């Protein structure tokens, strides 16, 4: 794989992520359930700039060539694998979130949500890593990772608080059984 093909694959993965985000018949529930305040709107704009616009600019224009790293084919192939995982996580996050009929009144703990409370943020992290691996550009790669850190640090504590307010002890039980962005590994009890 060459660096041009690697950047083309990244563009295809961005299109795939967009399709995964809007693939479910009830996709609007996922978007409507989130309260679109100024913070979420600003984070969405930052995400679109850093994880869509910058990779597209890097792939199509010479403006960001100054930030290119030495190209490694093996790293790009690992990026293809991680990108596939990221799209799958994003698809499952939207599909499984949209499954319940009473989505606003019921805690979603089925599908991927049985293992991860925030698979959307898991997908964002994996796709940010994919961006770095495929673009092999420190500016575009770091921008994606910084966006993930910003989104994670601002949104997850608020969403945990909202879950506790909305579902009380049921959410505490759910938290003890699942990981936030990675599945919780079962701990072995010592006798």
ABEGO torsion letter per residue (X at the ends): XBAAAAAAAAAAAAAAAAAAAAABAAAAAAAAABBBBAAAAAAAAAAAAAAAAAAAAAAABAAAAAABBBBBAAAAAAAAAAAAAAAAAAAAAAAAAAABABAAABBBABEAAAABABAAAAAAAAAAAAAAAAAGBAAAAAAAAAAAAAAAAAAAAAAAAAAAAAAEAAAAAAAAABBAABBBBBBBBBX
